Amino acid sequence: MSAVDDVVRLGGGRMPTLIERAERFLEEIVAGHGEVLADAAAGTLAAGGKRLRPLLVFLCADGNEGDAPVRAAAAVELVHLATLVHDDVVDRAALRRGRPTVFATRGRETATATGDFVFSRAFSLLAANDDERQVSVLADACLALAAGELAQRHDAYRDDISEERYVLRCRLKTASLFAAACLLGASAAGRPAAEAAALEAFGQDLGIAFQMLDDLLDVSGPAERTGKHRGTDLLDGTVTLPLILAREQDPALAMLDLREVSTRARAEEVCDRIAATDALTATRARAGELMARAKDVLRGRVDDGLENVLCSVADRVADRYA
């Protein structure tokens, strides 16, 4: 059983049913738009992970079993899936969680169209909730995602990226959608503004920590666990926190030109060098601080039941990377 499956159980008896409804929504959406797009999108759906963002929608929706939170949960996940497809195009990635990407199997044009299709369906689905605020929340998150991607591309291969700049990228490219998921759930539950703000802050800190831990796995995680080879970020020039921190300790890494890291074997060597410093421990500690802050913001601002289950989400996300 996965960490997220465990949290689904903690969410109560209705939670598995809601997750299953969102999953059916997603499957129906990608199945009804022509063979090529349907096949390509279905492959991306299967490789899309553990549905953490929809889970946050449902938890913050406080057990609301209407169609609105299910549509919101599915819309958030569709935006996430669209970003994965587009990332794979930009990175020319062959694998996504151990599965061939749309880019690898169908080519650049089909992959780009697939990402556009999935992204568009997210908004058409959410519009059915007839709530302008929800559409605005998801639109703002998508603007942040795009800004984060542009910032990451601008920062590629550079040796002067600060930790603060890296955190900003994480906030834009990852945490914005976590925060949006919490806000959409809060909207479905009709929560007051103060509660919604606390949930948004929780989602943002959880999302930044999640990205830090994911970047840590790119350096230290075996391929059978991550679905990709170590050093993938290095090969596409993405400067992440483990490298930033390791460069402060290892002069050879400080002088490293990432453009020279052009083979998988060389990327593995650099990963080993990063791991020889205490950068991985420090990255995990930074993520732990954010997890603690995320949990603290809930205290006294949301009801105890919701606080407990969201804190369990944070703990189990951290456990996955321990």
WOQUI-V966534 format. One record per residue. SS is DSSP state (@ for helix, = for strand, . for the rest). D_CENTER is the distance of its C-alpha to the mean C-alpha in Angstrom with 1 decimal. Layout:
# WOQUI-V966534
ss=<SS SS>
d_center=<D_CENTER D_CENTER>
This chain:
# WOQUI-V966534
ss=<. . @ @ @ @ @ @ @ @ . . . . @ @ @ @ @ @ @ @ @ @ @ @ @ @ @ @ @ . . . @ @ @ @ @ @ @ @ @ @ @ @ . . . . . @ @ @ @ @ @ @ @ @ . . . . . . @ @ @ @ @ @ @ @ @ @ @ @ @ @ @ @ @ @ @ @ @ @ @ @ @ . . . = = . . = = . @ @ @ @ @ . @ @ @ @ @ @ @ @ @ @ @ @ @ @ @ @ @ @ @ @ . . . . @ @ @ @ @ @ @ @ @ @ @ @ @ @ @ @ @ @ @ @ @ @ @ @ . . . . . . . @ @ @ @ @ @ @ @ @ @ @ @ @ @ @ @ @ @ @ @ @ @ @ @ @ @ @ . . . @ @ @ @ @ @ @ @ @ @ @ @ @ @ @ @ @ @ @ @ @ @ @ @ @ @ @ @ . . @ @ @ @ . . . . . @ @ @ @ . . . . . @ @ @ @ @ @ @ . . . @ @ @ @ . . . @ @ @ . . . @ @ @ @ @ @ @ @ @ @ @ @ . . . @ @ @ @ @ @ @ @ @ @ @ @ @ @ @ @ @ @ @ @ . . . . . @ @ @ @ @ @ @ @ @ @ @ @ @ @ @ @ @ . .>
d_center=<20.2 16.5 15.2 13.6 16.9 18.7 17.0 17.8 21.4 21.4 20.5 23.9 25.7 24.3 20.6 20.8 22.7 20.3 17.4 19.9 20.9 17.5 17.3 20.8 20.0 17.4 19.9 22.7 21.0 20.4 23.8 26.0 25.7 27.8 27.8 26.1 23.1 22.9 23.0 20.4 17.9 18.7 17.9 14.4 14.1 15.5 13.1 9.9 9.3 10.3 9.6 8.3 7.8 11.3 12.6 12.1 14.0 16.7 17.2 17.6 19.8 22.3 23.3 24.1 24.8 25.5 23.9 22.2 19.4 18.9 18.8 16.4 14.0 14.5 14.1 10.7 9.6 11.9 10.4 7.0 9.5 11.6 9.4 9.2 13.0 13.8 12.1 14.2 17.2 17.0 16.6 19.0 17.0 19.1 16.7 13.3 13.2 16.9 17.6 19.2 17.1 18.7 19.6 21.5 23.3 23.9 24.0 22.6 24.1 23.0 19.4 19.5 21.2 18.9 15.8 18.2 19.4 16.2 15.2 18.8 18.9 16.1 18.5 21.6 20.3 19.4 22.7 24.6 23.9 26.3 24.6 24.3 22.4 19.5 19.5 19.7 16.7 14.5 16.5 16.0 12.2 12.7 15.3 13.1 10.5 13.7 15.2 12.5 12.9 16.6 16.6 14.9 17.6 20.2 19.5 19.7 22.4 23.6 25.0 25.1 21.5 21.6 19.3 19.3 18.3 15.3 14.2 14.7 12.5 9.6 10.7 10.9 8.1 5.1 7.3 9.3 7.4 7.4 10.9 11.8 11.2 13.5 15.9 16.2 17.1 19.5 21.1 21.7 23.4 25.4 24.5 26.4 25.0 25.0 23.0 20.4 20.2 19.7 16.9 15.2 15.8 14.5 11.1 11.1 12.3 10.1 6.9 9.1 10.3 7.2 6.9 10.6 10.9 8.9 11.3 14.0 13.7 14.2 17.5 18.5 17.0 19.4 18.6 19.5 16.7 13.9 15.2 15.9 18.6 18.4 18.5 16.5 15.3 19.0 20.3 18.5 19.4 16.1 17.3 15.1 16.3 18.1 20.1 20.8 22.2 24.0 25.7 27.3 29.1 29.8 32.0 31.4 27.7 28.5 30.7 28.4 27.9 24.6 26.3 28.5 25.7 26.2 26.4 24.4 27.2 27.1 23.4 24.0 26.9 24.8 22.2 25.3 26.7 23.6 23.7 27.3 26.6 25.1 21.9 19.8 21.5 21.1 17.3 17.0 19.4 17.6 14.5 17.1 18.6 15.6 15.2 18.9 18.8 16.2 18.6 21.6 20.8 21.1 24.5 27.3 25.2 24.0 26.0 26.2 24.9 21.6 21.4 22.0 19.5 16.6 17.9 17.8 14.1 13.7 16.4 15.1 11.7 14.0 16.4 14.2 14.3 17.9>
